[in-house]
Amino acid sequence: SKSQQPKEMKLITSPALSEYASKLQDVTIGDRILSCTLDIFSCKRTNDEKKVAGKLNARQDEECKHLTELNDDKIHEQIKQRKRSSSVSSESDYITSTQRKRSKSNDYENDATTSTSPNALASKPPPTNASKPLPVKRSVTMTSLGDLSDPSVRRLHTDLILTLNATFSDYNFDSLRPQSFKQGEQKTCAETIVYINNQLRASFASTSPTNDVTINNYYDNSNVNIDSILSSLWLSAGEIIPLQDCEVYSYIPEVEGDPFSSDGVLWSFNYFMWNKVEKKILFFTCMAKSGDSYFNEIKNTLEHDDHRILRGEEETYSEADEYEGRDNSLEGGFSMDFD
């Protein structure tokens, strides 16, 4: 849902990462606009984030209670069904049982004359004491992210929500349940990056030029080396967050009320790359929008800003404000093959 809120998570960047990420923002490809973002955040909680995490933890308690109640209701319903089935078939079971006893008595008389023969003894399977494996019991608080009673799963859920809130500050994702997220379809982070690269290569290759859509950041695909941009982008990101140690998750967009399902969005995908040890998270998003809807959105934004200025609500802004408090240090080395 839409909600004005300040960005709280600490953004970590570098000049190189900012440069290459900007090359994939608001790119005109034929009659559509391709907009990708790559942001890296620190998951070390600020005081404000701790307050939000506390509220989310209370909701997670409610979710665990809800899942437990659903499981209890399911068990009670199963017991009722068994009782009803037992009462209906009791008479039939009695008749069947009597018939089986008679059949076993006749079989015993027949077997008594043949069971001692050498062939009969040889055909009998050897006795075994092996017991059947016990079924694995699934926790009643299990979700798509893991067992919600596990503190590490709760932290992951909270980090994903805070990342969405920080990336899309006009929206509030605090009410999202764990089921709104899923583990990445690819097995590793490297495979996910290969998938992203392939999607972007295909998008840059499938142009349908028109004369109606133009933008300052227009790219003539024949002059864009998308492979070079992507390689430099991921290498710059890898200098900040060890990608080879990341777990991958995705947000499942709502039918309405979030940026991925807004008017004009043709398709989108997103990936969180969460490094539990480093307490960092990389969030990559990509949306393809129709050109008309994109420019209408820009027009509406500019008109809104003009009205604010006329009302004397103009805000001062400087580049120093944008980067204040950010951690620009680069950590460790990085080497992965994304081709």
URBEL-V846393 format. One record per pair of residues at least 24 apart in sequence whose C-alpha atoms are under 8 Angstrom apart, sorted by sequence separation. I is the first residue (numbers start at 1). J is the second residue. If there is no record, write none. Layout:
i	j
I	J
I	J
This chain:
i	j
248	272
249	273
265	289
266	290
201	226
247	272
248	273
249	274
264	289
265	290
13	39
201	227
247	273
248	274
264	290
12	39
13	40
246	273
247	274
260	287
11	39
12	40
246	274
247	275
11	40
12	41
246	275
264	293
11	41
12	42
243	273
245	275
246	276
263	293
264	294
10	41
11	42
9	41
10	42
243	275
9	42
10	43
145	178
197	230
242	275
9	43
144	178
145	179
241	275
143	178
144	179
9	45
143	179
145	181
9	46
144	181
145	182
241	278
8	46
144	182
145	183
144	183
241	280
8	48
9	49
241	281
8	49
241	282
190	243
189	243
190	244
189	244
188	244
189	245
192	248
189	246
189	247
188	247
189	248
188	248
184	248
183	248
184	249
183	249
184	250
182	249
183	250
181	249
182	250
71	140
181	250
182	251
181	251
182	252
180	251
181	252
68	140
180	252
67	140
68	141
180	253
67	141
64	141
213	291
213	292
64	148
189	273
64	149
171	258
184	271
60	148
240	329
240	330
241	331
242	332
168	259
239	330
240	331
242	333
243	334
239	331
240	332
242	334
244	336
239	332
60	154
239	333
238	333
239	334
238	334
57	154
238	335
235	334
235	335
56	158
53	158
231	338
160	272
49	162
43	159
56	174
163	283
41	163
39	167
194	338
193	338
194	339
190	336
190	337
191	338
190	338
9	162
8	162
9	163
9	166
7	165
8	166
7	166
6	166
7	167
7	169
6	169
5	169
4	169
5	170
3	169
4	170
5	171
3	170
4	171
5	172
2	170
3	171
4	172
2	171
3	172
1	171
2	172
1	172
1	173
29	203
29	204
31	207
30	207
31	208
29	207
30	208
31	209
29	208
30	209
31	210
29	209
30	210
31	212
32	213
31	213
30	213
28	213
28	214
28	215
28	217
29	218
27	217
28	218
29	219
26	217
27	218
28	219
27	219
29	221
40	237
40	241
23	229
20	229
20	230
20	232
21	233
20	233
17	233
16	233
17	236
16	236
17	237
14	236
13	240
12	240
44	279
43	279
44	280
42	279
43	280
42	280
43	281
41	280
42	281
40	280
41	281
40	281
41	282
40	282
39	282
40	283
38	282
39	283
38	283
39	284
37	283
38	284
37	284
38	285
36	284
37	285
36	285
37	286
36	286
35	286
36	287
34	286
35	287
34	287
35	288
34	288
2	257
33	288
34	289
1	257
2	258
32	288
33	289
1	258
32	289
33	290
32	290
33	291
31	290
32	291
31	291
33	294
28	291
13	326
12	326
13	327
14	328
10	325
11	326
12	327
13	328
14	329
10	326
11	327
12	328
14	330
10	327
